[in-house]
Amino acid sequence: MVKEIIINASTTQTRVAITEDGNLVDFFVDYPENRRMVGDIYLGRVARVLPGIKAAFIDIGMEHDGFLHFSDIGDTTEQLQEMLGEDDSDIDNDDDENGNGSQHKRIESKDDNERPALTRLKKGQDILIQITKEPVSNKGVRVSSSISLPGRFCVLLPFDNKIGVSKKIFDYKERRRLRNIARSILPRNYGLIIRTVARNQKEESLQDDLKNLLDTWKDIQQTIKNEEPPSLIYQDLNTTSSVIRDLFTSDISKVFIDSRKLHKQIKNYVHLVQPGLSDKIEHFRSTNSIFDSFKIEEQIKTLMGRKVSLPSGGYLIIEHTEAMVVIDVNSGRYAKSKEQELNSLKTDLEASREITRQLRLRDIGGIIVVDFIDLEDEKNRKKVYDELRKEFRRDRAKVSVLPMSDFGLIQITRQRIRQNIMQAMKEVCPSCMGTGVLTKQSHLIYDIEEWLGKYKSVAKERSLIIKCHPTVAHKLKEGKIQFLTKLQFKYFLRLRIAEDESMPLSKIRFISKKTGADLTEEVS
């Protein structure tokens, strides 16, 4: 299998694509105005403590306060509070080996009486936290008080004495070798997680990486002494740099970059941390777009659509809702075999492979419900379930899959760290406000007439301005005798239309001509 990383840099954004045999399997977009926040460390202040939901809200200077669940309060927080000069901090913890700024020691409290420390956070208390999930919709960031610093080969855990090795390193002897190296190079009062990319690396490489992380932690400690909350203490790498740090492994055949400046930066970084891979980095020179040359642009277009085609003629419909993502599997016109069960099984297996790919590409997290084509045979249902689980092993995010129900539904939860691609690249439509449907013009006219009928009974003014979209205004002016004229005679009101292209098609505002006041809400 040929794996490649293709990087397209422009003045407004940097796009990173990872391909396997030419097929797009991962896609990242780095915007200057919407930078990656996972891994950033803030000195915050406790804004609210809500024992009822076992959470606290931390003021870190953003529009919404950070959400700190009690399960994300680590044992190391006590030492971190002492570093801030706080002697009465309280805490619990979390464990994770992904090295992306997430917590590393969690003990979910089942009884507040057993762990009273969980409820002793005080309003106004200073606290050092790290972002573990970016804001989604109207929700703020999720944070943890367990600090971790990811490097190329390892993740440093200040005030933690545990040593871990990535679960993706399966060889027992290699795991033992790396664990012994970690014990020999790690200072007291620190923990370390060995990352997958450290497989078969020399002790010197791990030692150099650890030294850089320790220097970074010392800089953080020094910065804290000179800052007042809320303030940003440490900013993790941007998306492009983090992809190179985390995903540029020995199984990557080539890295192609179309920017001379970015090519030089990445090559220098890789030459410093892992010189053996620097020869794989190439500067792409061509008059054509790099994404067009590698046929990535056409694959990206499928990320934006709700319909995704399958090889045998079936297709997926992907719908985003507030609470979950729903995927419907359809057979289309595929009917190669007369046996319906075999047709359905083939389509469902193809859908399983494509669903896992789409979830990775679109970076969809949270709850996902998939409606597969009904299968009568329990063995066939298990084949679909097993296929999904097999494909999800390649996913870096944590995924849980439940067996297929009697209704042909499979429920999936996937770790959500940042906004998905649709949220990052698209804006809410100003016409439909994200619903995907518009109110019929005939119904809008009915709404206008109903409002005027109610207004007449309480009216103090006889001259109104109807502010609406030009499309609605055109409808009001239709006919030999304009509908607007009919409304004036019917309700004995003077009505004038004010067209406003910025208004949504489904919104109408009624303005007083005399005072300019908005009267729309006066009538219910």
KASULHU-V197561 format. One record per helix or strand. SS is the DSSP state (2 for helix, 1 for strand). FROM is the first residue (numbers start at 0). TO is the last residue. If there is no record, write none. Layout:
# KASULHU-V197561
SS,FROM,TO ; SS,FROM,TO
This chain:
# KASULHU-V197561
1,2,8 ; 1,12,19 ; 1,22,30 ; 1,33,33 ; 1,40,49 ; 2,50,52 ; 1,54,58 ; 1,65,68 ; 2,69,71 ; 2,76,82 ; 2,115,118 ; 1,125,132 ; 1,135,135 ; 1,138,138 ; 1,141,143 ; 1,148,149 ; 1,153,157 ; 1,162,164 ; 2,171,184 ; 1,189,193 ; 2,195,197 ; 2,202,224 ; 1,230,233 ; 2,238,246 ; 1,251,256 ; 2,259,272 ; 2,274,279 ; 1,280,282 ; 2,289,292 ; 2,296,303 ; 1,306,308 ; 1,314,319 ; 1,323,329 ; 2,339,361 ; 1,365,370 ; 2,377,391 ; 1,398,400 ; 1,408,413 ; 2,420,424 ; 2,440,457 ; 1,462,467 ; 2,469,475 ; 2,482,490 ; 1,493,498 ; 1,508,511 ; 1,517,517 ; 2,519,521
